[in-house]
Amino acid sequence: MKNLYYLSLLLLCVACGPKAPTNEQLKDLCRNAAFAVADQQEEAGKNKAFQEAVEKSAKEFDINKITAEQVHFVFQEGSIPLNGYLRNWLAPVLDEKAKQEGKEGAAATFYRWKYLPLADDYNEGKRLEKAAFKAVVLHPMMKDFLLENGEAMTDVINGLAQVRGDGWMELGILENVKSLLDLTLPEEAVFASMGVFNTAFTAENVPAVEKDGIRQKVLKQYTTLLDNERYAKGKRRERVQEGIDYLQGPYAMGTLVGNKAPELDFIWISNGKEKSLDDFKGKIVLLDFWATKCAPCLGIFPNMRELKKRYAGYPVEIVGVTSIMGYHVDSKNHRTVPTDGKPELEIELMQGFMKDMGMNWQVAFAKQNVMNMDYGVTAIPHIAVLDANGNVRYNNIDPFTAPYHKAEIVDALLKEAGLRCPAEPMEKVDYKE
């Protein structure tokens, strides 16, 4: 019913407004509509106020003659307060314009997806969104439009990640995804392409050979950035190099699990003399990548504490792996202590932190960054489990589940290695506060 109403407004525009709108007229419409909507308290009143503003403008121009770029302009001018009303009003316009040939039709198809009206039903909304995105990816002139519009290109690359790898297979757009990744991408779209690889890598239905092909395409995009003067040195270059290291590392290459654990060199470790993972050979090792600034990391401490108690006296080690940050978050006293250039101070503060937080497992500062690309650490906490031979057997297991889930993994690895193991399964309790 809502769209029928806006369609009637559209017909009114055709009858009464023979001229195309100017940007100034569109800006006035948005300003007047925003004031009218703001004056109303109830949603029904706001909707009516917007409709009246549109009807008044319909006497001045024909909205059907708006360009696709002007549609984008309207949404920028209307901003958040008018977003939903504008989506419903302009949807019929974009539906018609998307039928045009050439780049104007491609642009309308893109903006029809970008500004799709919000559906009342979640599942229906997702269905319509996927259909609109599929039309974007399959449009024969879309590449030409995107190559001239860097912002739109970045939106589409982000859209590929949001639809996810299994969604590509469902929509039949895998070849189009690969084709888009072969284009010359603007910088922000290159960084967005990492999300495309990540969703491909974790997809169940994307073939392994296709995953690696996408990895190589994203790697090429990142490598090309190094030729850009902006990325010649400093933080920008570090960001790009980090992405390259990730894409060339064992996690992204699919060789992490089942093989020797990537090196971790310890600057300092609590309650021990270990310098690297090799020093843990003969034990099952649970690695927890974390940082003092990470609230979710602290949230799993009660479960980690109980897990450590279970394996006291057994050949099992839990190691909280972090790195020198240049600051220390003192949770007990709600303060952040600057430690830039003072790694010794950061290590000293960690010892007090462990006592305050009741950390009964080992903590290690590694030379490698806690966001460790070899292990695919893109968010913390991140947990990996090594067997007694120092091989990664599990990676990125859910850190927030009750500890007995991890105990089942550890127990199985102990038995496999012929090592002493607790006789009874761990109690099925979640200790998180």
N, C-alpha and C positions, 0 to 999 in steps of 0.2 A: 504494500500500500504506500509506503514511504517513497519508493522509487517512482511509482505511478504519479504521485503528486509532483515530484521534481520533473518528470517528463512533461506534465501539463505546463509547468513553468517554462520549460524549454520551448514548447509550441507557442506560448505567449511571446517569448523573445523573438521567435521567427516572424510572428505577425506584426510586432510593434517596433522592432529594432533592426532596421535593414543594414546598419553599419557595423563593422567589426569594432570590438572594444579597444580602447587605448589603454596603456598601462596606468595612466593617470585615473581613468574611469574605474578600472579594476581596484586600484588602491583606495579610491573614495568608497567604493562598495564595501570593501573589507573594513575600512574605518567606521563607516556608518553602521554596518552590521554588528561590529564588535561592541560599539556603544549601546546599540539596541538590545543585544543579548545580555550585556552586563547589567542592564537596568531591571532584568527579570529575575525572579527568585526560583520559580518552578520550571522544570524542563519543558513542559507544554508551552509556557509563556516564552521561553527562550527560542523554541523552535518556530513559534508563530512570528516572533520578532524578526528572525532571520528570513523567513519566507516573505515577509512584507518588504524587507530591504531589497531582496532579490526582485520582487515584482516591480518595485520602483525603478530599479536599474534596467529592467527589461524594456522600459520605454525609451531608453537612451541608446542601446546597442543590441546586436544579435549575438548571443553567447555562442551560437554554433560557429561563428567566424573567429573564435578565439584560437590562437595557435597552441600547440602542445607546450612550447616553452612558456607561454603566458599562463597556462594552467599551473606550471611549477611556480611562477611568479606569484600567482594568487595564494598558493599555500604558504609561501614565505611571508607574504603580507598578512595573511589571516592568522598565522601562527597557531598555537595550541588552542586558544579559546574557540576558534571557528573550525578547527580541523574536521570534526565529525560532520558538521553541517555542509562544509565544502565538499567532502567526499561524496555525500549523497546527492548534492546538487549537480556536480560535474560528472558523475558516473555515466549518465546517458550520453553526454557530449563525447567523452573519451571512447565509449563503446562504438559510436559512429565513426569517429576519426580513426580508430584503430583499423577500420576496414579499408582505409586509403592505402594506396601503393606508395613505395618510396620511403624516404627517411622520415617524412612527416607521420606516416602510418606507424613506423617503427617507434618514433618518439611517443606517439599516443599510446601505443601498446605498452611501452615502458611505464609511462605515468599512470596508465590504468591499473597496472600492478602495484606501483608505488603508493597510489592513493586509493586503493580499493576500499569501498565502504565496509564498515565493521558489521559483521553478521551477528544476530542475536544468539544463534546456536553455534557453539565452539566448533563442533565437527564440520558443520556446513561451512563455517568461515575458513577452516583449514582446507577444505576441498576447493573452495573458490580461489583461495590464495595460490594453491598449487597449480590450478588450471591457468590462472593469470600469469604465473611465473613461467609455466611451460610455453605459453604463447610468446613471452619475451624471448626465451632461449631459442625457439624455433623460427622466429621471424627472419625472413631471408635478408632483410636490410638492417638487422639489429647491430651487426658488427660495425657497419659504417657509422651508425648513430653513436655507438659507444666510443668509437675511436675519436670522435669529435667532442665527447662529453666525459671528462675524467670522473666527475662526481657520479654520474650514472653508471659508469664502468665499475666503480668501487661498490656501488649499491648492488649490482648484479653479482659480482664476485662474492660479496657477503651473503647474498641470497642463495648462492650455490651451497655455501656452508650451512645455512639454516635449513634448507631442504634436506640436507644430509645425503650421504652416499647411497643408502638403501632407497631413498626417495628418488634419486636419479634413475635407478633401475626400474622403479615403479612407473615413472613418467616416460621412460624410454629416451632419456636425454644425455646418456653417458658420453656419446660421441660429441655432442655439442659442448659439454663441459670441457672436454679435452681441447676442443677447437678454441674455446674462449681463452684457455690458459696459454695458447700459442700466440695470442695477440700481444702487441706492445702495451703493457699495463702501466698506468701511472703509479707513482710511488705507493700511495695508500692502498691501491688495489693489489700491489705486490704483497704487502704485509697481510692483506685480507686473504690472499691465496693460501697462506699457511693454514687457515681454517678449513679451506677446501681439501687440502691434503689430510688434515687430521680426521675429518669426517669420512673421507675415503678409507683411511687406514683402519678405522674402527668399524666400518660397515661389514655386515655379515654377507651380503650378496654381491659385493663388488669383487670380481676375480683378482687374485694376487698379482697377476701380470699387469692388470689395469691400475691397481694401487701403485705399483712401482713406476708405471708410466707417468702417473700424475705426480708422484714424488719427483721424478726427473724434470718434469715441466716446471714445477714450483722452484726446484733448485736452480734451474736456468734463469728464472725470473729474479731470484735473489742474487745470483752471481752477476747478472747484468747490472744490477744496482751499483756494484763496486766500481763500475766505469764512470759513474756519476760523480762529479766533483764534490757534491754535497756529502758524499759518503767516503771521502778520501781519508778521513781520520776522525778521532774523537768518539763520542757516544753513538753517533749515527752509524759509523762503521762497525762499532762493536755490536750494535743491534743486528745489523745485516750478517755479520760473521757468525753471530750466535745462531741465527736461523740456518745458515749454511752448515754449521757444525751439527745441528740437530738433524737436518735432512741427510747428512752423510754418516750419522752415528748409528750404532747398533739397533736402537729402538726403532727409528724410522726405516731402517733397512730390513727390519723384521728378523734380526739375528740375535736379539738380546736374550730372550728366554731360551734356555737349553744350552747356553754357552757360558764361558767364563765371565764372571762379573767384571764390568768395566772398572778400571782402577779408581780407587779413592785413596788419596794420600792424606794422612792425618797430621795436622799441625799440633793438635792437642787432643787428648782423649781422657775422660775421667776414669778413675779406678782401673787403670791399665797401662800397658806399655806398647800396645799395638800401634804400628806405623802405617799399616795398609790392610786391605782385606785378606791378603795372604796369611796374615798372622792369626786369622780366625779359622784356618783350615782344620777340619775335624769337628767343627761345630755347625749347628744350624744357626743362621744369622737373619734376623729381621731388621731391615734398614727402614728407618722412619725419617724421611726428609722433612725438615721443619724449620721454624724460626721463631724467635721470641715475639715478633710483631704479629704473628699469625694466631688470631683468636680460635679458629677451628682446630689448629694444632694443639692448643692448650686444652681444648674441649675433650680430646680423646685421652688425656693424661690418666684419668681414673681407670680406664680400661687397660692402658699400657702398664699401669702399676700392678694390676691384678695378674696380668699376663706374666710379668717378671716374677711375681711371687710363685706362680705355678711352676716355673722352670728353675727355681733356685736349686742349685746342686746338680743340675742336668747340663749336658753339653749344648746349651742354647744361649745365644746372646742377642739382646735387643740394643741396637745402636741408633740413637737419635742423631742424624747427620745434619749439620748446618754449616755455614761458612761465615767468614768475617764480613760483617755488614757495614761497619762504620758507625753503628749506634747499638744500643741495648735497650730493650723495652722492659722496664721494671714494673711488672704487673701488680706486685704487692703494694707498691707506693704510687701507682698510676702516673708514671713519669717515663720519659725517654731520655737516656743518657747519651750524649754525643761521644763517639769513640773513634772518629775518623783519624786514621794515622796512628791509632793506639791499640793495636790488636791485643797487647798484653792486658790492657784494662778491660777489654771486652771479654777476654777469657776469664779474668778474675771475677768480673760481675756474673758470669755464667755460673760459677761455683755457688755463689749466694742464691742465685735464681733456682738452681736445682734443689737446694735445701728448702727454700720457701715453697716450692711447688711439689715437694715430696717425690722427686724423680729418683727412683731406685734403680734405673737402668743407665747404661753408659751414654754419654753425650760426646760427640766428636766434632771438632772443627776441621773441615776438609779444605785442601787447597782448591779443589774444584767448587764451582758455584753450587749453592743448594738447588737452584733451578737447573738441575743437571740434565743436559741434553742427551747424554748417552743413555740415561734411564728414562727419558721421555718425561721428565718432571716439568710440567707446564702449570701445575698448581700444587700447593701444599695444604695439608699433609699428603705425602705420597709414600706408599709402602711397597717394598720389594722383599722377597724372601730368597735366601741363598741356601743351597744344600751343603752337606759336609765337604764336598769337593770344591766349593767356591763357585759353583755355577748358579746362575739366576734361574730359579724354577717358577717363580710367580712374580709378576710386576703389576704395579698400579692396582692392587687389590683394594677393595673398599675400606678406607680407614675408619669409617664411622659405624661399622657393624659391631655387635657385641664381641668380646674377645674370644669366645669359644670357637667362632668361625676361623680365626687365625690359629687357634690351638689345634684344630683338626688338621690344618695344613702342616704345622710344625710336628705334630705327633706322627703323621704319615711319613715325613722325611726322616725322622729319628728311626723309625722302624725299618725304613728302606735301607738306611746306612748301618743297621745293626747296632745302634746306640741305645743307651738306657733311656727309657721313656716312662712317663707317669702311667700308672696302672689303670686309672679311671679317666674317662673323658672329663673335660672342664665343665663346670656347672654352667647351664644356659642362662646366664644373667648378664644384663647390660649395666655396667657400673657408672656410666656417664651421669654427671650431675645435672 
